């Protein structure tokens, strides 16, 4: 990874901490509103607090974008390593990207397609990328580094990553996988 990539990941990790705080604030506001509903004391202030907390969470999430695939994978590795379901190995990444239609599933499929198009094995190939391969090792693989430096791949990645529809952030909504390799 370049120093610019590392800086981008560091910035994303700071945003992730703000996002986690926003999630906690949203949960707190939701709990206060639920208690108020049960006691019949709902007021506009509680409703407004919840709406603001949700809007803040959405703004932070919308602003968390990944300029290239290495930044995305490095962020996933670093941000989630202390979470309940860390992404420490290729198997963990595959599992994280498994739910159909999930934004990370689309990113993973995109990478698989690009690797295969370049004559490389897909990330879903357990012989080329064994389940127990550490993420740190995966991030140094020449074929992934080359993908992240390929201007055409990065341009196409960014077309999906920075997609906006009807004035709203719509990351990866414009992507339809052509290969089912997850």
Backbone as CSV, one residue per row, in Angstrom:
resi,resn,N_x,N_y,N_z,CA_x,CA_y,CA_z,C_x,C_y,C_z
1,UNK,0.832,-1.187,0.000,0.000,0.000,0.000,0.872,1.245,0.000
2,UNK,0.374,2.263,-0.655,1.101,3.528,-0.668,0.839,4.286,0.633
3,UNK,1.625,5.307,0.872,1.396,6.129,2.066,0.054,6.854,1.958
4,UNK,-0.363,7.216,0.736,-1.682,7.826,0.555,-2.793,6.844,0.918
5,UNK,-2.613,5.581,0.542,-3.600,4.553,0.902,-3.681,4.394,2.419
6,UNK,-2.515,4.350,3.068,-2.498,4.213,4.528,-3.173,5.411,5.205
7,UNK,-2.918,6.594,4.679,-3.564,7.795,5.220,-5.074,7.734,5.033
8,UNK,-5.502,7.239,3.879,-6.936,7.102,3.621,-7.574,6.122,4.605
9,UNK,-6.890,5.021,4.880,-7.404,4.037,5.841,-7.464,4.649,7.237
10,UNK,-6.437,5.382,7.622,-6.433,6.033,8.943,-7.613,6.995,9.078
11,UNK,-7.878,7.763,8.036,-9.024,8.682,8.051,-10.337,7.904,8.178
12,UNK,-10.452,6.809,7.450,-11.658,5.979,7.524,-11.837,5.379,8.916
13,UNK,-10.750,5.011,9.552,-10.839,4.468,10.911,-11.324,5.523,11.895
14,UNK,-10.898,6.764,11.697,-11.414,7.852,12.550,-12.911,8.050,12.303
15,UNK,-13.309,7.988,11.047,-14.738,8.102,10.719,-15.522,6.935,11.327
16,UNK,-14.916,5.764,11.323,-15.591,4.587,11.891,-15.835,4.783,13.383
17,UNK,-14.889,5.356,14.094,-15.095,5.637,15.523,-16.237,6.636,15.711
18,UNK,-16.296,7.652,14.842,-17.413,8.601,14.909,-18.730,7.903,14.571
19,UNK,-18.670,6.995,13.606,-19.868,6.236,13.230,-20.350,5.385,14.408
20,UNK,-19.425,4.695,15.091,-19.803,3.880,16.246,-20.455,4.739,17.326
21,UNK,-19.926,5.948,17.542,-20.521,6.875,18.508,-21.922,7.273,18.048
22,UNK,-22.085,7.530,16.769,-23.400,7.892,16.229,-24.400,6.751,16.386
23,UNK,-23.947,5.517,16.200,-24.822,4.355,16.401,-25.266,4.281,17.862
24,UNK,-24.315,4.483,18.776,-24.656,4.459,20.206,-25.641,5.579,20.537
25,UNK,-25.426,6.759,19.960,-26.347,7.877,20.196,-27.742,7.560,19.659
26,UNK,-27.787,6.942,18.486,-29.076,6.575,17.883,-29.801,5.544,18.748
27,UNK,-29.060,4.575,19.246,-29.672,3.558,20.124,-30.208,4.202,21.404
28,UNK,-29.424,5.098,21.973,-29.858,5.794,23.184,-31.115,6.612,22.940
29,UNK,-31.128,7.359,21.840,-32.311,8.166,21.506,-33.511,7.266,21.246
30,UNK,-33.280,6.151,20.578,-34.373,5.204,20.323,-34.923,4.607,21.605
31,UNK,-34.023,4.283,22.528,-34.455,3.714,23.813,-35.242,4.742,24.622
32,UNK,-34.762,5.993,24.623,-35.500,7.042,25.349,-36.895,7.243,24.752
33,UNK,-36.966,7.235,23.431,-38.263,7.403,22.767,-39.177,6.220,23.067
34,UNK,-38.647,5.012,23.067,-39.455,3.827,23.374,-40.002,3.896,24.798
35,UNK,-39.150,4.307,25.741,-39.624,4.444,27.130,-40.711,5.514,27.234
36,UNK,-40.515,6.603,26.505,-41.511,7.681,26.529,-42.838,7.213,25.932
37,UNK,-42.767,6.395,24.883,-44.001,5.859,24.288,-44.732,4.976,25.291
38,UNK,-43.973,4.164,26.001,-44.594,3.279,26.989,-45.260,4.070,28.118
39,UNK,-44.665,5.185,28.478,-45.236,5.981,29.574,-46.195,7.058,29.073
40,UNK,-46.333,7.153,27.742,-47.252,8.137,27.177,-46.741,9.562,27.266
41,UNK,-45.416,9.726,27.301,-44.846,11.066,27.452,-43.975,11.473,26.265
42,UNK,-44.329,11.018,25.088,-43.553,11.357,23.896,-43.694,12.848,23.611
43,UNK,-42.543,13.472,23.327,-42.603,14.875,22.928,-41.762,15.075,21.670
44,UNK,-41.908,16.208,21.065,-41.226,16.509,19.809,-39.710,16.483,19.962
45,UNK,-39.215,16.839,21.131,-37.773,16.843,21.363,-37.192,15.438,21.226
46,UNK,-37.847,14.441,21.803,-37.354,13.056,21.694,-37.378,12.573,20.247
47,UNK,-38.449,12.872,19.554,-38.571,12.476,18.143,-37.470,13.164,17.332
48,UNK,-37.241,14.430,17.606,-36.216,15.195,16.912,-34.810,14.652,17.203
49,UNK,-34.549,14.275,18.446,-33.241,13.724,18.805,-32.962,12.434,18.041
50,UNK,-33.961,11.598,17.944,-33.780,10.343,17.200,-33.541,10.623,15.718
51,UNK,-34.304,11.521,15.149,-34.137,11.860,13.729,-32.742,12.435,13.470
52,UNK,-32.269,13.318,14.353,-30.927,13.896,14.191,-29.843,12.828,14.329
53,UNK,-30.010,11.923,15.275,-29.027,10.850,15.473,-28.962,9.952,14.236
54,UNK,-30.112,9.629,13.674,-30.139,8.793,12.462,-29.522,9.522,11.279
55,UNK,-29.814,10.803,11.154,-29.254,11.584,10.051,-27.728,11.687,10.174
56,UNK,-27.226,11.882,11.381,-25.770,11.948,11.596,-25.114,10.622,11.225
57,UNK,-25.721,9.537,11.658,-25.201,8.209,11.343,-25.151,8.015,9.824
58,UNK,-26.192,8.411,9.116,-26.255,8.259,7.659,-25.191,9.130,6.984
59,UNK,-25.011,10.373,7.442,-24.000,11.255,6.848,-22.604,10.660,6.989
60,UNK,-22.308,10.144,8.155,-20.982,9.550,8.368,-20.819,8.337,7.459
61,UNK,-21.813,7.480,7.432,-21.757,6.281,6.598,-21.604,6.642,5.117
62,UNK,-22.372,7.605,4.661,-22.292,8.026,3.258,-20.908,8.558,2.913
63,UNK,-20.255,9.185,3.871,-18.935,9.744,3.634,-17.796,8.741,3.722
64,UNK,-18.114,7.521,4.112,-17.074,6.490,4.220,-16.987,5.744,2.891
65,UNK,-16.072,6.213,2.045,-15.889,5.615,0.733,-14.441,5.165,0.582
66,UNK,-14.246,4.239,-0.325,-12.951,3.589,-0.508,-12.479,3.833,-1.937
67,UNK,-11.410,4.595,-2.088,-10.928,4.998,-3.401,-10.403,3.839,-4.243
68,UNK,-10.005,2.755,-3.602,-9.553,1.579,-4.355,-9.767,0.328,-3.494
69,UNK,-9.680,-0.847,-4.107,-9.963,-2.092,-3.379,-9.027,-2.365,-2.199
70,UNK,-7.759,-1.973,-2.295,-6.837,-2.202,-1.172,-7.224,-1.377,0.046
71,UNK,-7.677,-0.173,-0.182,-8.130,0.665,0.930,-9.327,0.000,1.597
72,UNK,-10.259,-0.503,0.799,-11.442,-1.179,1.350,-11.043,-2.395,2.191
73,UNK,-10.200,-3.275,1.632,-9.824,-4.492,2.361,-8.998,-4.170,3.601
74,UNK,-8.098,-3.206,3.501,-7.291,-2.825,4.662,-8.177,-2.227,5.756
75,UNK,-9.130,-1.409,5.358,-10.072,-0.845,6.332,-10.854,-1.960,7.029
76,UNK,-11.381,-2.899,6.274,-12.158,-3.995,6.866,-11.310,-4.767,7.877
77,UNK,-10.091,-5.029,7.503,-9.171,-5.747,8.385,-8.906,-4.955,9.667
78,UNK,-8.564,-3.703,9.522,-8.181,-2.908,10.691,-9.373,-2.487,11.546
79,UNK,-10.472,-2.119,10.921,-11.633,-1.632,11.684,-12.321,-2.749,12.451
80,UNK,-12.344,-3.939,11.892,-13.132,-5.020,12.479,-12.306,-5.964,13.350
81,UNK,-11.013,-5.774,13.455,-10.189,-6.756,14.159,-10.491,-6.868,15.647
82,UNK,-11.135,-5.862,16.216,-11.510,-5.933,17.637,-13.021,-6.064,17.822
83,UNK,-13.723,-6.305,16.728,-15.180,-6.455,16.782,-15.540,-7.911,17.094
84,UNK,-16.818,-8.153,17.308,-17.297,-9.504,17.627,-16.998,-10.482,16.493
85,UNK,-17.026,-10.007,15.256,-16.707,-10.842,14.108,-15.556,-10.203,13.332
86,UNK,-14.335,-10.398,13.818,-13.189,-9.753,13.169,-12.937,-10.324,11.773
87,UNK,-12.261,-9.544,10.961,-11.867,-9.982,9.626,-10.352,-10.112,9.647
88,UNK,-9.890,-11.284,10.067,-8.460,-11.529,10.239,-7.874,-12.415,9.152
89,UNK,-8.738,-13.187,8.480,-8.293,-14.124,7.450,-9.154,-13.959,6.190
90,UNK,-8.709,-14.588,5.124,-9.488,-14.567,3.885,-10.862,-15.197,4.122
91,UNK,-10.924,-16.245,4.926,-12.218,-16.861,5.254,-13.144,-15.845,5.910
92,UNK,-12.626,-15.076,6.848,-13.435,-14.054,7.512,-13.960,-13.031,6.502
93,UNK,-13.114,-12.629,5.559,-13.541,-11.679,4.528,-14.645,-12.295,3.672
94,UNK,-14.453,-13.542,3.265,-15.487,-14.217,2.464,-16.812,-14.265,3.216
95,UNK,-16.749,-14.622,4.485,-17.978,-14.708,5.295,-18.646,-13.341,5.408
96,UNK,-17.847,-12.305,5.620,-18.371,-10.954,5.732,-19.080,-10.532,4.442
97,UNK,-18.575,-10.991,3.320,-19.095,-10.586,2.012,-20.156,-11.541,1.467
98,UNK,-20.591,-12.475,2.254,-21.512,-13.515,1.791,-22.949,-13.073,1.554
99,UNK,-23.550,-12.258,2.391,-24.978,-11.960,2.184,-25.248,-11.359,0.805
100,UNK,-26.149,-11.964,0.055,-26.491,-11.492,-1.290,-27.043,-10.071,-1.229
101,UNK,-26.597,-9.241,-2.152,-27.084,-7.881,-2.233,-26.397,-6.906,-1.300
102,UNK,-25.608,-7.407,-0.368,-24.880,-6.576,0.592,-23.796,-5.794,-0.152
103,UNK,-23.547,-4.564,0.245,-22.581,-3.719,-0.452,-21.200,-4.373,-0.518
104,UNK,-20.776,-5.024,0.561,-19.459,-5.680,0.536,-19.472,-6.908,-0.374
105,UNK,-20.613,-7.545,-0.528,-20.725,-8.663,-1.474,-20.485,-8.162,-2.889
106,UNK,-21.010,-6.982,-3.179,-20.816,-6.405,-4.503,-19.353,-6.036,-4.732
107,UNK,-18.736,-5.464,-3.728,-17.310,-5.130,-3.860,-16.481,-6.396,-4.075
108,UNK,-16.784,-7.431,-3.313,-16.070,-8.703,-3.418,-16.268,-9.311,-4.808
109,UNK,-17.494,-9.309,-5.307,-17.773,-9.832,-6.649,-17.028,-9.038,-7.709
110,UNK,-17.007,-7.726,-7.561,-16.273,-6.869,-8.484,-14.805,-7.301,-8.551
111,UNK,-14.188,-7.493,-7.375,-12.786,-7.912,-7.350,-12.596,-9.272,-8.000
112,UNK,-13.499,-10.201,-7.705,-13.422,-11.518,-8.340,-13.477,-11.401,-9.855
113,UNK,-14.415,-10.617,-10.353,-14.557,-10.440,-11.804,-13.289,-9.866,-12.417
114,UNK,-12.730,-8.849,-11.783,-11.540,-8.209,-12.330,-10.334,-9.133,-12.284
115,UNK,-10.193,-9.881,-11.206,-9.086,-10.836,-11.133,-9.205,-11.880,-12.241
116,UNK,-10.384,-12.464,-12.393,-10.602,-13.487,-13.419,-10.372,-12.899,-14.816
117,UNK,-10.847,-11.680,-15.062,-10.664,-11.022,-16.360,-9.184,-10.823,-16.686
118,UNK,-8.355,-10.712,-15.656,-6.920,-10.539,-15.867,-6.152,-11.860,-15.817
119,UNK,-6.907,-12.973,-15.840,-6.269,-14.284,-15.847,-5.768,-14.737,-14.492
120,UNK,-6.242,-14.104,-13.431,-5.835,-14.440,-12.072,-6.940,-15.249,-11.395
121,UNK,-6.605,-15.992,-10.349,-7.652,-16.685,-9.602,-8.511,-15.686,-8.819
122,UNK,-9.775,-16.022,-8.657,-10.694,-15.182,-7.892,-10.389,-15.292,-6.404
123,UNK,-10.793,-14.295,-5.646,-10.629,-14.334,-4.195,-11.384,-15.504,-3.576
124,UNK,-12.381,-15.982,-4.260,-13.152,-17.121,-3.758,-12.462,-18.453,-4.016
125,UNK,-11.349,-18.447,-4.720,-10.585,-19.665,-5.017,-9.760,-20.047,-3.779
126,UNK,-10.197,-21.098,-3.086,-9.540,-21.476,-1.819,-8.152,-22.084,-2.025
127,UNK,-7.847,-22.502,-3.236,-6.494,-23.003,-3.487,-5.509,-21.833,-3.622
128,UNK,-5.927,-20.788,-4.303,-5.063,-19.626,-4.486,-5.050,-18.733,-3.245
129,UNK,-6.192,-18.670,-2.585,-6.345,-17.836,-1.395,-6.939,-18.706,-0.283
130,UNK,-6.089,-19.474,0.406,-6.588,-20.397,1.437,-7.347,-19.670,2.542
131,UNK,-8.308,-20.359,3.109,-9.126,-19.792,4.177,-8.297,-19.202,5.306
132,UNK,-7.195,-19.851,5.647,-6.409,-19.399,6.796,-5.366,-18.326,6.449
133,UNK,-5.372,-17.856,5.196,-4.426,-16.805,4.820,-4.764,-15.540,5.609
134,UNK,-3.787,-14.998,6.334,-4.033,-13.758,7.080,-4.328,-12.586,6.134
135,UNK,-5.182,-11.685,6.571,-5.504,-10.510,5.763,-4.254,-9.696,5.459
136,UNK,-3.343,-9.608,6.409,-2.111,-8.853,6.174,-1.360,-9.413,4.964
137,UNK,-1.358,-10.728,4.812,-0.707,-11.357,3.658,-1.498,-11.101,2.378
138,UNK,-2.814,-11.204,2.471,-3.661,-10.956,1.303,-3.431,-9.549,0.754
139,UNK,-3.310,-8.596,1.635,-3.145,-7.205,1.218,-1.827,-6.956,0.489
140,UNK,-0.890,-7.877,0.613,0.399,-7.735,-0.062,0.484,-8.552,-1.355
141,UNK,-0.545,-9.313,-1.659,-0.513,-10.142,-2.864,-0.377,-9.277,-4.111
142,UNK,0.548,-9.649,-4.958,0.886,-8.854,-6.140,-0.326,-8.610,-7.040
143,UNK,-1.178,-9.640,-7.203,-2.316,-9.470,-8.110,-3.322,-8.445,-7.572
144,UNK,-3.449,-8.337,-6.256,-4.357,-7.349,-5.671,-3.746,-5.952,-5.700
145,UNK,-2.451,-5.881,-5.450,-1.767,-4.595,-5.542,-1.852,-4.072,-6.980
146,UNK,-1.641,-4.960,-7.941,-1.731,-4.560,-9.350,-3.140,-4.074,-9.697
147,UNK,-4.156,-4.759,-9.198,-5.542,-4.333,-9.437,-5.777,-2.923,-8.905
148,UNK,-5.297,-2.663,-7.718,-5.512,-1.370,-7.080,-4.712,-0.258,-7.752
149,UNK,-3.768,-0.615,-8.592,-2.965,0.378,-9.317,-3.390,0.495,-10.780
150,UNK,-4.272,-0.387,-11.224,-4.759,-0.372,-12.605,-5.780,0.760,-12.746
151,UNK,-5.447,1.758,-13.548,-6.306,2.944,-13.670,-7.720,2.611,-14.135
152,UNK,-7.854,1.661,-15.060,-9.189,1.291,-15.545,-10.010,0.617,-14.449
153,UNK,-9.384,-0.268,-13.694,-10.074,-0.951,-12.595,-10.497,0.058,-11.536
154,UNK,-9.584,0.934,-11.162,-9.886,1.924,-10.125,-10.987,2.870,-10.600
155,UNK,-10.932,3.284,-11.841,-11.973,4.170,-12.380,-13.344,3.482,-12.316
156,UNK,-13.395,2.208,-12.697,-14.656,1.472,-12.648,-15.110,1.247,-11.205
157,UNK,-14.166,0.913,-10.326,-14.462,0.758,-8.893,-15.098,2.050,-8.366
158,UNK,-14.469,3.179,-8.675,-14.955,4.461,-8.174,-16.310,4.844,-8.772
159,UNK,-16.581,4.396,-9.985,-17.895,4.652,-10.600,-19.000,4.045,-9.739
160,UNK,-18.719,2.931,-9.103,-19.687,2.290,-8.213,-19.599,2.846,-6.789
161,UNK,-18.393,3.043,-6.319,-18.173,3.481,-4.936,-18.709,4.895,-4.682
162,UNK,-18.615,5.752,-5.684,-19.048,7.147,-5.533,-20.372,7.426,-6.252
163,UNK,-21.114,6.380,-6.540,-22.372,6.518,-7.282,-23.399,7.320,-6.479
164,UNK,-24.063,8.242,-7.178,-25.139,9.050,-6.601,-26.348,8.891,-7.514
165,UNK,-27.509,8.676,-6.919,-28.756,8.540,-7.683,-29.807,9.457,-7.077
166,UNK,-30.397,10.257,-7.906,-31.443,11.187,-7.455,-30.972,12.049,-6.289
167,UNK,-29.709,12.473,-6.334,-29.173,13.355,-5.316,-28.793,12.701,-4.003
168,UNK,-28.870,11.383,-3.924,-28.510,10.693,-2.688,-27.356,9.738,-2.958
169,UNK,-26.576,9.497,-1.915,-25.474,8.542,-2.027,-26.082,7.164,-2.283
170,UNK,-25.584,6.492,-3.318,-26.140,5.190,-3.713,-25.000,4.227,-4.057
171,UNK,-24.030,4.146,-3.152,-22.849,3.314,-3.386,-23.233,1.904,-3.838
172,UNK,-22.663,1.499,-4.952,-22.762,0.151,-5.506,-24.172,-0.265,-5.927
173,UNK,-25.129,0.633,-5.882,-26.480,0.297,-6.353,-26.507,0.132,-7.869
174,UNK,-25.517,0.682,-8.562,-25.436,0.591,-10.013,-24.598,-0.593,-10.486
175,UNK,-24.281,-1.498,-9.598,-23.437,-2.651,-9.941,-24.257,-3.935,-9.914
176,UNK,-24.121,-4.699,-10.979,-24.750,-6.020,-11.052,-23.639,-7.015,-11.351
177,UNK,-23.396,-7.942,-10.421,-22.298,-8.904,-10.647,-22.581,-9.791,-11.856
178,UNK,-21.527,-10.036,-12.623,-21.674,-10.938,-13.761,-21.166,-12.336,-13.438
179,UNK,-20.443,-12.459,-12.323,-19.946,-13.758,-11.872,-20.440,-14.024,-10.465
180,UNK,-20.823,-15.219,-10.201,-21.203,-15.616,-8.831,-20.047,-16.421,-8.255
181,UNK,-19.099,-15.715,-7.659,-17.890,-16.373,-7.172,-17.692,-16.234,-5.670
182,UNK,-18.665,-15.733,-4.950,-18.505,-15.553,-3.507,-18.614,-16.890,-2.817
